[in-house]
Amino acid sequence: MSKPEEVENEEGWELVSHETVRATAFSAAFAMACTAAYYGLHVALFWAGGPIWLHGALWWSLWGRPIRGMRSLFYSLRWHLARLVWRKAAQREIRQ
């Protein structure tokens, strides 16, 4: 195996570790999976002929404006989980 070449960083870009990239990719994939599951639930509910109020409750849970202007609990939890994964990856990178 050959030694990896040194790459010059002429533009001054910040180089990130593979761990950070992996954690970011996981966060993005998790957010997309949650979103797909949410909309999949809507589609399944429509297909099964579920009551319209249940659709309204689901829609409100994601796009409504609950207490203190939070977009939704679902969106908030997803965002906090992504930030937590990002911070853990950053802490690992600092320790190394």
C-alpha positions in Angstrom: 0.0 0.0 0.0 1.2 3.4 -0.8 1.3 6.3 1.6 -1.5 8.9 1.0 -0.3 12.0 -0.7 -0.2 15.3 1.1 -2.7 17.7 -0.3 -2.0 21.4 -0.3 -4.8 23.5 1.2 -4.4 26.6 -0.9 -8.0 27.9 -0.4 -7.7 27.8 3.4 -10.6 25.3 3.7 -11.1 23.6 7.0 -10.2 20.0 6.8 -12.6 17.6 8.7 -12.0 14.1 9.8 -13.8 11.0 8.5 -15.6 10.7 11.8 -17.1 14.1 11.4 -18.2 13.3 7.9 -19.7 10.0 9.0 -21.6 11.6 11.9 -22.9 14.3 9.6 -24.0 11.7 7.0 -25.7 9.7 9.8 -27.5 12.8 11.1 -28.8 13.6 7.6 -29.8 10.0 6.9 -31.7 9.9 10.2 -33.5 13.1 9.5 -34.5 11.9 6.0 -35.7 8.5 7.5 -37.8 10.3 10.1 -39.3 12.5 7.4 -40.0 9.6 5.1 -41.6 7.6 8.0 -43.8 10.7 8.8 -45.0 11.1 5.2 -45.3 7.3 4.8 -47.7 7.3 7.8 -49.8 9.9 6.0 -49.9 7.8 2.8 -50.8 4.7 4.7 -53.5 6.5 6.6 -55.0 7.8 3.3 -54.8 4.4 1.8 -56.6 2.8 4.7 -59.2 5.5 4.7 -58.3 7.0 8.1 -60.4 9.8 9.6 -59.5 13.3 8.4 -59.0 14.6 12.0 -56.1 12.2 12.4 -54.5 13.7 9.3 -55.0 17.1 10.8 -53.4 16.1 14.1 -50.4 14.6 12.3 -50.1 17.7 10.1 -50.3 20.0 13.1 -47.7 18.0 14.9 -45.2 18.8 12.2 -46.2 22.1 10.7 -48.3 23.7 13.4 -47.2 26.4 15.7 -47.4 25.1 19.2 -46.2 26.8 22.4 -43.5 29.4 22.1 -43.4 29.3 18.3 -41.6 26.0 18.1 -42.2 24.5 14.7 -43.0 21.2 16.2 -41.9 18.7 18.8 -41.0 16.2 16.1 -38.8 18.7 14.2 -37.3 19.9 17.5 -36.3 16.4 18.6 -34.8 15.6 15.2 -32.8 18.8 15.3 -31.5 18.2 18.8 -30.5 14.7 18.0 -28.6 15.9 14.9 -26.8 18.5 17.0 -26.0 15.9 19.7 -24.4 13.6 17.1 -22.5 16.6 15.7 -21.2 17.6 19.1 -20.1 14.1 20.0 -18.2 13.8 16.7 -16.5 17.2 17.4 -15.5 16.1 20.9 -14.0 12.9 19.6 -12.1 14.9 17.0 -10.8 17.3 19.6 -9.6 14.4 21.9 -7.6 12.8 19.1 
